[in-house]
Amino acid sequence: MKEILTTLFENKTLSKEEAKNILMNIAAGKYNTSQVAAFMSVYLMRNITVQELSGFQEAMLELCLQMKFDTAETIDIVGTGGDGKDTFNISTLACFITAGTGLKVTKHGNYGVSSVSGSSNVLEAIGYKFTNDKDTLQKQLDKAGLCFMHAPLFHPAMKTVAPIRKELGVRTFFNILGPIVNPCFPKYKLIGVYNLEMARLYNYLLQTTTSEYTLLHSFDGYDEVSLTSDFKLISKRTEQLVQPVELGFKTLTQQDIAGGESVAEAAKLFLRVLNGEGTTAQNNVACINAALAIHCVQPNRTISDCLAEAQESLQSKKALHVFKQLITN
């Protein structure tokens, strides 16, 4: 690791194979915690390259517990995290709304590292039991239209990194990897990113795959559509700038979509929105992200049409029904 760190501190980059081997060695516990922390810190000071990201991704997917469900026609809705905005759990709510429209959602998530409540925090708080049992997850996908894969159960080799990430308390390249190492290899991906450079990086990587994807970035720094500013939408087919007013929304403030100061508060807010008791701002933000997930799967439809379907899923309690089915199966 000493030679690797020296190379990186000289502003040199890694090849795909070098990146893959290093991550395999990290997973095998071949480096001490100080070395791993120093290695992760490099990517706080400079951007990761496409080759490095590709190598890390390949290692993670080789090491993970892979899930092969009856259909690959599923979507993951996920953000990189690390935007420091502490919003409510928008992308997780969007998963339930999307599943309420009849699409299959295979959500991959984890505890929050740089935020109060990640997807795993809020789902655990409202009664979801994590599992990596394929039959159980398949049943949930069949009955609820949604299943959740808690990352540590599917990437056991990364247990050596978890406490280091927690101690650092800031985003690392593992935040970047999370959205692209879903163990069931979903065909569709809606990925929110915290800056445009990251959107470009994912775009270069995902263009070489068979995945259909949509990348989202709000210009004031959110890793999702926040409706607090204009946002960029990037897919294999298009790249466009979208303004909230074009979709019929007023521009929101950061406080409108704040997530609370504890996991308990985040869980209460999550359930309020699902039960139809959310504010207009909360409902709108959750629904537009769900709408863009629907649009990712069904690109020939207009975003407005997808938005109407997402709003109907929330208002009619279809999204709530997904939640109830998930908890009981």
PyMOL commands that set and color helices and strands:
alter all, ss='L'
color gray80, all
select helices_A, chain A and resi 2-9+16-27+33-45+50-63+90-100+119-125+134-144+151-154+156-160+162-168+173-180+196-206+244-247+254-257+263-274+280-297+303-315+318-328
alter helices_A, ss='H'
color red, helices_A
select strands_A, chain A and resi 74-79+104-109+146-150+188-192+212-218+231-235+239-242
alter strands_A, ss='S'
color yellow, strands_A
deselect
rebuild
show_as cartoon
